Amino acid sequence: MRKDSGFTLIELMVVIGIVGILSAIAIPSYFQWLPKHRVGTAARTVMSAVEFARINAVKTNANVTLNFDFGNESLTVVDSDGTTLRTRRMPNDVDLQFDTLPASVTFNGHGFSDESGDVVVENTNNATFFRRINLTLGGNASIQFQ
């Protein structure tokens, strides 16, 4: 049995070469996946805010308003007293765009909204990556995929 155990230089070079080849294959896929993932995350953030506003309106039996700030790419949930309950910003490379939903939606104590329509979250660098969030008068929201 040999006393000197370990890896040879050739074995290490082969492993480094294999890791390099796998990295060269994986990195472009990662950079294509990342914008789509960020848009999906932003859409789920909008959905979460809609559900949060609706649940708080029902829980407190009072009006709760969801405000979209399309210029600053953010949204805010405000209760009937004007107290901010939650504020969320979109990721840096994601735009929050007005489609058919106004900048402000109010939920009543029964969970119904006063407006219906769509909001779009879109990647700023690649407009093919987008999600449409649809809100009904019944207060239900859904993410529509492309």
C-alpha positions in Angstrom: 0.0 0.0 0.0 1.2 3.5 -0.9 1.8 6.0 1.9 1.4 9.0 -0.5 -2.3 9.3 -1.0 -4.2 12.1 -2.9 -4.9 13.2 -6.4 -2.5 13.6 -9.2 -2.2 16.8 -11.2 -3.8 15.1 -14.2 -6.8 14.0 -12.2 -7.3 17.5 -10.9 -7.0 19.0 -14.4 -9.6 16.5 -15.8 -12.1 17.5 -13.0 -11.5 21.2 -13.5 -12.1 20.7 -17.3 -15.3 18.8 -16.7 -16.6 21.5 -14.3 -15.6 24.2 -16.9 -17.6 22.4 -19.6 -20.6 22.0 -17.5 -20.5 25.7 -16.4 -20.2 26.8 -20.0 -23.4 24.8 -20.8 -25.4 25.9 -17.7 -24.7 29.6 -17.5 -26.5 30.7 -20.7 -29.5 28.7 -19.6 -29.4 30.4 -16.2 -29.3 33.9 -17.8 -32.4 33.0 -19.9 -34.2 31.7 -16.9 -33.6 34.6 -14.6 -35.7 37.3 -16.2 -38.7 34.9 -16.6 -38.3 34.0 -12.9 -38.2 37.7 -11.8 -41.4 38.4 -13.8 -43.1 35.4 -12.2 -42.0 36.6 -8.7 -43.3 40.1 -9.4 -46.7 38.7 -10.5 -46.9 36.6 -7.3 -46.1 39.8 -5.3 -49.0 41.6 -7.0 -51.3 38.6 -6.3 -50.2 38.5 -2.7 -51.0 42.2 -2.3 -54.4 41.8 -3.8 -55.2 38.8 -1.5 -53.8 40.7 1.5 -56.0 43.7 0.8 -59.1 41.6 0.3 -58.5 39.5 3.5 -57.9 42.6 5.6 -61.1 44.2 4.3 -63.1 41.2 5.2 -61.3 40.8 8.6 -61.8 44.4 9.6 -65.2 44.8 7.8 -63.9 48.0 6.4 -62.7 49.3 3.1 -59.0 48.6 2.2 -57.4 50.2 -0.8 -54.7 48.8 -3.0 -52.8 51.6 -4.8 -50.6 51.0 -7.8 -47.7 53.4 -8.4 -46.9 52.7 -12.0 -44.1 55.4 -12.1 -42.2 54.0 -9.1 -43.0 50.3 -9.8 -44.6 49.8 -6.4 -47.9 49.1 -4.7 -49.3 50.0 -1.3 -52.2 48.6 0.7 -53.9 51.2 2.9 -56.8 50.7 5.3 -59.8 53.0 5.8 -58.0 55.2 8.3 -55.2 55.9 5.9 -52.7 53.6 7.6 -50.2 51.9 5.3 -50.5 48.1 5.9 -48.0 46.9 3.3 -45.7 48.4 0.6 -44.0 46.3 -2.1 -41.6 47.3 -4.9 -41.1 45.4 -8.1 -37.6 44.1 -8.9 -35.2 46.4 -10.7 -35.7 44.9 -14.2 -39.5 44.5 -13.9 -42.1 47.1 -14.9 -45.6 47.4 -13.4 -47.8 48.5 -16.2 -51.4 49.9 -16.4 -53.6 47.8 -18.7 -57.3 48.1 -17.8 -57.1 48.3 -14.0 -57.1 51.8 -12.5 -54.3 53.0 -10.2 -56.5 52.4 -7.1 -58.8 49.4 -6.2 -60.9 49.4 -3.0 -62.1 46.2 -1.4 -65.2 46.4 0.9 -66.0 44.4 4.0 -67.4 41.6 1.9 -64.2 41.2 -0.1 -65.7 42.7 -3.3 -63.6 45.1 -5.4 -64.9 48.4 -6.8 -63.0 47.9 -10.1 -62.0 45.1 -12.4 -59.4 44.8 -15.0 -55.8 43.8 -15.7 -52.3 44.8 -14.5 -49.2 43.7 -16.4 -45.8 43.0 -15.0 -43.1 42.9 -17.8 -39.4 42.5 -18.0 -37.8 45.8 -19.0 -35.2 44.2 -21.2 -37.3 41.6 -22.9 -41.0 42.3 -23.4 -41.8 38.7 -24.3 -41.5 37.9 -20.5 -44.7 39.2 -19.0 -47.6 38.1 -16.8 -51.1 39.6 -16.7 -52.9 39.8 -13.4 -56.7 39.9 -13.7 -58.9 41.2 -11.0 -62.7 40.6 -11.0 -65.4 42.6 -9.3 -65.9 39.6 -7.0 -62.4 40.3 -5.7 -60.8 37.2 -7.3 -57.5 37.6 -8.9 -55.6 35.3 -11.2 -52.2 35.3 -13.0 -52.6 34.7 -16.8 -49.5 33.2 -18.5 -48.3 34.1 -21.9 
